[in-house]
């Protein structure tokens, strides 16, 4: 037999590049420099999805093989795929910055034979190659002679950074937290422990922490208010309203174009008051005067009445049962607490001033269990508080399509590329009229990068309104009218 297809592909992998439309594709299997190249002409589509609601980016690769490529190579779960997709432009004195550059791990492979066409359609899905590290159970803090005799108190961001030290992810801490404490892990995986840290972290009374990873493998530890307080990156206009290409206006504001869009939970003038509420109940056996403050008073709970109600309904009550209830009352006096979190102020749920919608009109009871005074002051309260803040913030979304090829060289040269977490102003005005209802500041909370053979590179961007920390066009005009 002659030299195998696999051997030839490996030898040529260092120089072969397949170019179509406006991007250069360099996609290799298992090695970033010498791995087998997946030719661009057999790729039907590639989608890489990054968002704030999953810790790692994912990909879906669809390949149409006529029996020549996979006859010489076997791809399997656990293999690594290196994606490098670069704009096909010349930048004087330097290489253009790639759109995509990352190492991903294959998680599933589907193959459907199209016998009429004589082709095999493969769908390969996977995740950024850090899952194996995040699935490892690792103790924290690391057991050393020094850690046995000293406490290692630190803020949540510093603890997450140490947990990720041995992985391929690097952390960028973008918010300041007030949660210095002793973080301990015995049998959780890295991912589970990081989730626990973020859940119990504390930023502020009107803020909540978030963690996500972008498509380049950079982990971001930030917060709702940090995102909403960012400086605006650019302005997006509907292509039906402005047919010009990207341009610079006035100062440094960049105007970009988007195509189709749709709204999710576009509340408009829906009044929200008390739309979302969380209650938590917990008990501490410690010295309550050392731990508690006046913000969380003891719950007025009578266990005697509870015993009477329960047993009376069953028709079986005795003096011994009542005595047990009295004993519980004596033991738990001033140690059983209930904290309630709710949005009781009237708000208009719009693109810039948002509380929970009436769809969330429910109460949730969370048993926080026992209070641990070795942790930070807000440790027990943080999970429900953070959940309420995030639910109130991530509520009103838009999905919009951005055709990258409608943007000129400023975008391709990376002078201005919207990325996950950026704040942008979106103007929904069209040739039919000015939109003052939905136009305003938005946070990019998800981007799906879509590459299709013979078609334009598009970004499906998911944005969320910027909460109570910004003003939309409607409020700005009202304020101007009041001043006149």
Secondary structure as GFF3:
##gff-version 3
##sequence-region A 1 484
A	DSSP	alpha_helix	5	12	.	.	.	ID=ss1
A	DSSP	beta_strand	18	20	.	.	.	ID=ss2
A	DSSP	beta_strand	23	29	.	.	.	ID=ss3
A	DSSP	beta_strand	36	37	.	.	.	ID=ss4
A	DSSP	three_ten_helix	40	42	.	.	.	ID=ss5
A	DSSP	beta_strand	43	51	.	.	.	ID=ss6
A	DSSP	beta_strand	58	65	.	.	.	ID=ss7
A	DSSP	beta_strand	80	87	.	.	.	ID=ss8
A	DSSP	beta_strand	98	114	.	.	.	ID=ss9
A	DSSP	beta_strand	119	128	.	.	.	ID=ss10
A	DSSP	alpha_helix	131	134	.	.	.	ID=ss11
A	DSSP	alpha_helix	145	149	.	.	.	ID=ss12
A	DSSP	alpha_helix	156	163	.	.	.	ID=ss13
A	DSSP	beta_strand	170	173	.	.	.	ID=ss14
A	DSSP	alpha_helix	190	200	.	.	.	ID=ss15
A	DSSP	beta_strand	209	213	.	.	.	ID=ss16
A	DSSP	beta_strand	218	223	.	.	.	ID=ss17
A	DSSP	alpha_helix	224	228	.	.	.	ID=ss18
A	DSSP	beta_strand	232	238	.	.	.	ID=ss19
A	DSSP	beta_strand	247	249	.	.	.	ID=ss20
A	DSSP	beta_strand	253	258	.	.	.	ID=ss21
A	DSSP	beta_strand	261	264	.	.	.	ID=ss22
A	DSSP	beta_strand	270	272	.	.	.	ID=ss23
A	DSSP	beta_strand	276	283	.	.	.	ID=ss24
A	DSSP	alpha_helix	288	291	.	.	.	ID=ss25
A	DSSP	alpha_helix	303	314	.	.	.	ID=ss26
A	DSSP	alpha_helix	319	332	.	.	.	ID=ss27
A	DSSP	beta_strand	336	342	.	.	.	ID=ss28
A	DSSP	beta_strand	347	349	.	.	.	ID=ss29
A	DSSP	three_ten_helix	358	360	.	.	.	ID=ss30
A	DSSP	beta_strand	362	370	.	.	.	ID=ss31
A	DSSP	alpha_helix	379	393	.	.	.	ID=ss32
A	DSSP	beta_strand	397	403	.	.	.	ID=ss33
A	DSSP	three_ten_helix	404	406	.	.	.	ID=ss34
A	DSSP	alpha_helix	409	412	.	.	.	ID=ss35
A	DSSP	beta_strand	423	427	.	.	.	ID=ss36
A	DSSP	beta_strand	440	452	.	.	.	ID=ss37
A	DSSP	beta_strand	458	465	.	.	.	ID=ss38
A	DSSP	three_ten_helix	467	469	.	.	.	ID=ss39
A	DSSP	alpha_helix	473	483	.	.	.	ID=ss40
###
